[in-house]
Amino acid sequence: MLQIAICDDNELHRSHAAAMIESGLNRSDLVLRTFAGGSELLRLITEGSWTPDIAILDVELKEESGIALAGRLNELVPGCRIIFLTGHAGYASEAYMTRHVWLVLKERADEFLLPALRKALSVEEPEPAPEVLQVRSEGKVLLLPVDSVLYVDRFGRKTRINCQEGRYVTAQPPAKLLSSLLSARFVRCHQGYWVNLSHIAALDHNEFILDDGTRLPISRTWRDAARARFFDRVRL
């Protein structure tokens, strides 16, 4: 199945691009979805409902620039190949701030959109998208790469997500924040601490030492399970 997203706030341009793609590729496995802005596309991706293989983005969007949207897609879906479709050649330099396949001018879309798609289909697919924590903090929804999270701790009715680049606070309890899928990446070592297994550098008696030097206590209640997870990871 080939899933393609078209993101353009001009309905006529969206329809024209969709018609060119459907007739030009002529594939029975094509799933084509159009969006007037990036928010709906990002929502589907973060919820895990739909992920595009190729995204065709207008550079000038009402919600945010297509270049900013491409940057988000680069982070969330590294395997998604991006084609910019714009009416302004002046954005060519800015586009190179992101990973993309081609920048096509709308006035020459009939000539270059299909070649750009064929090139996108020939590009080797990168590694799968990194896992992310979806965190609600201070009225915003943050997408934090799991690899950047050192540990999570609970204090009162708040949860702190301690990352390599900083700390974020949310009301979400760790049990909900760390879903069943992500729980494989974390181990509970104390009543109020969940640590990212990939950042544990050493086990020192009743403490985990993280790769940034942080020491986290291992309580008696969670000791056996935490030590077992640590040694399982070492054996891997």
N, C-alpha and C positions, 0 to 999 in steps of 0.2 A: 504494500500500500504506500502511495506517495501522498503526503499531506503538505499542502501549500497554503500559506496565509498571505493575504493581500491587505495591507494597511494603508488607507488613503482616505482623507476626510472629504474628498470630492466623489460623490456617488457616480457621476458619469465616468470619471477616470477609473474607479474601481471596476465598474461593469465592463469597460473596454479592455482592461488588463485581464479580467477573468475570461472574457470571450476569446482573446488571443491565446491564452494558455490552454483552454479546453480544446480549441480547434487545432492548435499547433502540436500539442503533445499527444492528443487522441489516445489516452490511456484509460482502460476500464477500471484501474485501481486508484484513480486520482480522486482525492478528497480535497476540495477547494473551499476555503472559508474566507469571507471578507469582513474587514473591520474598519470602522470610521476613526478609531483611535487605538492607542496601545493598551489602555487599561483593561479592556475585556480580554484581549489576547493574553496579557500577563496573568490575569485571574485564572484563566483556563489552564495555563501552564503550571502555576503554583499550586492549584488544586489537584493537578495530575489528571485532569479530564481530557486534555488534548495537547499534543505537542507537534509543531510543524517541522517538517524536514527542510523546507525552504520558506523564507519570509521575504516578501517583496514590499519594501517600505518606501512611502513618500518621505522626503526629507522634512518638509514643512507640514506639521500636524498641529491641530489646535491644542491638544492636550500637552504634548511635549514634542521635541524634535525627533525625527526619525533616527537621527544619529544617536541621541540619548537612548532611544528605544533599542537600537541595535546593540548598544553597550550592555543593556540589561539582558538581552537575548544571548550575547556572547558569554555572559556569566552563568545564566540559568540553563541554557541549552547549547552547549558548545558545538553539538552536532548539527545545529540548524545553519544552513548556508543562506547568507543574506545578499539580496540584490536591492540596491537603491534605485528607485524610479522617481526622477525629479524633473521639474521644469527649469531648474537653475544650475547651470554648469559651475557656478562659483562655489558650490559645496564640495567639489571634488577633493580638495585638500583636507577638509574637515572629516570627510568620510573615512580617510585613512587612519583616523584615531580608533577605528573599530575593525574587526575582522569581517571582510565582506568579499564577495566574488566579483561584482561588477557594479558600476554606476551607469545607469541608462537614462538618457534624456527623454522625457516624454514625447517630444516632437519627433524622436527617432525610434520610438518603441516598436513600431511595426518592423523595423529593420534589425534591432538589436536585442529585444526582450527574449525571443526564443533562443538565440545563440547564448545569451547569458544563462538561461535555464539549463541548456545542455551542458554548459561548463559547470554549473552548480551540481548537476547530477554526476559529473565525472570526478568531482573533488572527493578525495578519500575522507570518509567520515571520522571526525575526531573522537576522543574518548567521551563516554556518556556524561551527561550533566552531573555536576557535583550535587550531593545531598544538601538541602538547606533547612534551617529552622525558620518557621514563619512566626515572627514575634510581634505582638502588639505592644507598642511602647510609646507613651506620650502622644497618643492619637494617631500614630503612624503604624503601618505594617512594614516591618523590616524582614528582609530575606538574608539570613546570616549563613554563610557556608559552614557546614558542620565541621569541616577540617580546621576552621579558625577558632572553634570553641574549645577552650581549655577545660572548663568545668562549669557546672550549674549549682548554685546553692540557694537554699530557701531561708528567708528570715521574716518572721511574722507572717503577713499575708502577701508578701512580695517574693518574686524569684529574680535572682541575678544571673545573667548569662555573661560569664567572664571569657572574653575573647582575646586573641593576641593583640588586637588593635584597640581594645577598650572594653567597657562594661555597659550592659543594657539592663534595665529594670522593667519587669512586667508583672501583671497580676495573675498571669497564667500559671497554674500549678505545674511542677515538673512532670507529673504523670501525664498531663495532656500535651505539654510542650514536647516531651520526648515520646513520640508515638511508638507503637509496637515495632515499626520498621527501624526507627532510629535508636531504639533501646539496645539494639545489637552493638551499637557504637559506644554506649555509655555503661558504666557500672556504678551502682550505688555503694558507697563505702562508709556512709555515716547517715544518721537521721536526716541531716540537711545538706548532704553533698552527693552529687552525681558527677563522675569524672569521665572525660573522653579517653578511652583506652589508648588511642593513637598518640596521646601526649604524655603518657606515663613513661618516665625514663627509668625509674627504679622503685623497688619496694624496700623500705627501711623499717624493719620491725612493724610497728603499727601506723605507718605513714606511707602514702604514695608521694614520690617526688616527681614533679612534672618537668618537662623539658625546659621550662623557663625558670626553674628553681623553686616554684611554689610547692609547699608541703601541705598535704591534706590528711586529716586524721582518718584512721580506719577504726570504727567502733567495734566492740565485741559482737554486737548483734549482726553486723554485716561482714565480719572479718572472713569467715570461711568462704562465703560466696564471692567476695571481692578478690581474695587471694586466688581462688580457683580460676576466675576469669582472667586475672593477670597472667598466671602460668599457662593457661590455654593459649593466650595471645603470644607468649614467648615461644611456645612450641611451634606455632604457625610460622 
